[in-house]
Amino acid sequence: MSSNIFDWNKTKQISISLLLLAFAVPSAFAFTGFRVLLPLLVEGGAPPILAWPVIASVMLFFLVIFALVLLQKEAGQLKISLFSRMCLRNLTSREWLFYAAIIAAGLFMSILANELVLPFMRMTGLSVPDYMPFILNPDINPALADPDVLSPGYPLKGRFILLPLWGITLVLNILAEELYFRAWLLPKMSVYGNTGWILNGTFFALYHTFQFWLFPVILTGSLFMAFVTFKSRSILPPMAGHFIANFIINILGLFMLILG
C-alpha cells in the first residue's frame, strides 16, 4: 500500500559518474535540438520566434514523460504514491511565506546577475546565434528595438498565435525542469549533504549549453531553486518562482509586442 511520506534518504543515491550522465544526456539532447535542428528550420524559412517554441515543446514533452516514468518506477520501489515521490509536499502558510521570500530574493538576484551577461559574453567570446529568438538575446531591448530587428520577415503585431504556442512551451519547460532535475535528481543527491543542492544548481545551469551566454542568470536562479527544494522537500515553491520568472514575464512581454 502506497504512503504519502517520501524519505529522501531512502531513495537510491546517485554516484558522481551517473550524476554527470544524468545531466549530460538531456544537455546533449537539448543542444542537438537548438543547435542542429533549429538552424535547419530557420534556414528553411521558419521565423525563429515560431521555430524555437516548436523545437522546445517537442523536446520538453519527452523530458516530462521520461521524468514521470522514472518517478513512477521509484515510487513503486519505495512503496509511496507518485504524488509523494514527485516532491509535491504541501506546505504550511508559514513555510510558504518563508520560502516565497527566498524565491523572491533569488529572482531579484537573477535580475542583478543579468548585468553580468554581456561582460560574460565578452570575456568568453560567446555570441547569440541569428537563429535564436530575440527573447534570448540580452543585447536586444524589445521595448526600444525596431520591430524588424525583433522578428525579421515575421511582424509580431497581431500574431496572437504566439501566445498559446509560447505558453505551452513554457509550461512544459517548468514541468520538465522541476520534475526531472529537482524532483527526481535532487533527492538522489542527498548523499552529498549540503553540497548536493549546490551541485544540482550548478549542473542544472551547465545543462543549458544551448544558451550558455545566459549562464550568470541561470546559475543564480538555479542555486536558489535547488536550495529551496532541498530545504522544503517540495518543488511547489520553485515551481511558483519558475512560473513567475519564465512564464508571466515572457508572456506578458510578448503580449505587449503583439498588441503593438
Long-range contacts (C-beta under 8 A, 24 or more apart in sequence): 1-79, 2-75, 2-79, 2-80, 2-81, 2-84, 3-79, 3-80, 3-81, 3-84, 4-80, 4-81, 4-83, 4-84, 5-80, 5-84, 6-78, 6-80, 6-84, 6-85, 6-87, 6-89, 6-187, 6-233, 8-187, 8-190, 8-233, 9-190, 10-78, 11-74, 11-78, 11-187, 11-188, 11-190, 12-74, 12-77, 12-188, 13-188, 13-189, 13-190, 13-191, 14-185, 14-188, 14-189, 14-191, 19-185, 19-189, 19-199, 19-203, 20-203, 22-185, 23-181, 23-203, 23-204, 23-206, 23-207, 26-63, 26-180, 26-207, 27-206, 27-207, 27-208, 27-209, 29-59, 29-63, 30-59, 30-207, 30-208, 30-209, 30-210, 31-209, 31-210, 33-58, 33-59, 33-210, 34-132, 34-210, 34-211, 35-129, 35-210, 38-131, 38-132, 39-129, 39-131, 41-131, 42-130, 42-131, 43-131, 47-151, 47-152, 47-153, 47-154, 48-130, 48-131, 48-132, 48-133, 48-134, 48-151, 49-133, 49-134, 49-135, 49-151, 49-154, 49-156, 49-162, 50-154, 50-162, 50-165, 51-131, 52-132, 52-133, 52-136, 53-162, 53-165, 53-166, 53-168, 53-169, 54-165, 56-169, 56-172, 56-173, 57-165, 57-168, 57-169, 57-172, 60-169, 60-172, 60-173, 60-175, 60-176, 61-172, 63-176, 63-180, 64-172, 64-175, 64-176, 64-179, 64-180, 66-180, 67-176, 67-179, 67-180, 67-183, 67-184, 68-179, 70-180, 70-184, 71-179, 71-183, 71-184, 74-184, 85-183, 86-179, 86-183, 86-235, 87-182, 87-183, 87-186, 87-187, 87-229, 87-233, 87-234, 87-235, 88-183, 88-234, 88-235, 88-236, 89-232, 89-233, 89-234, 89-236, 90-234, 90-236, 91-232, 91-234, 91-236, 91-237, 95-232, 96-237, 99-228, 99-231, 99-232, 99-237, 100-237, 100-240, 102-224, 102-227, 102-228, 102-237, 103-224, 103-225, 103-228, 103-237, 103-238, 103-240, 103-241, 104-241, 105-224, 106-220, 106-221, 106-223, 106-224, 106-225, 106-228, 106-241, 107-221, 107-224, 107-241, 107-244, 107-245, 109-220, 109-221, 109-224, 110-217, 110-220, 110-221, 110-224, 110-245, 112-220, 113-216, 113-217, 113-219, 113-220, 113-221, 114-138, 114-216, 114-217, 116-216, 116-217, 117-213, 117-214, 117-216, 117-217, 120-213, 120-215, 120-216, 121-213, 124-212, 124-213, 126-212, 126-213, 127-213, 128-213, 132-211, 135-250, 135-253, 135-254, 136-211, 136-214, 138-213, 138-214, 142-253, 142-257, 147-257, 150-257, 156-254, 156-257, 156-258, 156-260, 157-257, 157-258, 157-259, 157-260, 158-258, 158-260, 159-258, 160-258, 162-254, 162-258, 163-251, 163-254, 163-255, 163-258, 166-250, 166-251, 166-254, 167-247, 167-251, 170-246, 170-247, 170-250, 170-251, 171-247, 173-246, 174-239, 174-242, 174-243, 174-246, 174-247, 177-204, 177-242, 178-235, 178-238, 178-239, 178-242, 179-235, 181-207, 182-225, 182-226, 182-229, 182-235, 182-238, 183-229, 183-235, 186-226, 186-229, 186-230, 194-230, 196-230, 197-223, 197-226, 197-227, 197-229, 197-230, 198-223, 198-226, 200-226, 200-230, 201-225, 201-226, 201-227, 221-245
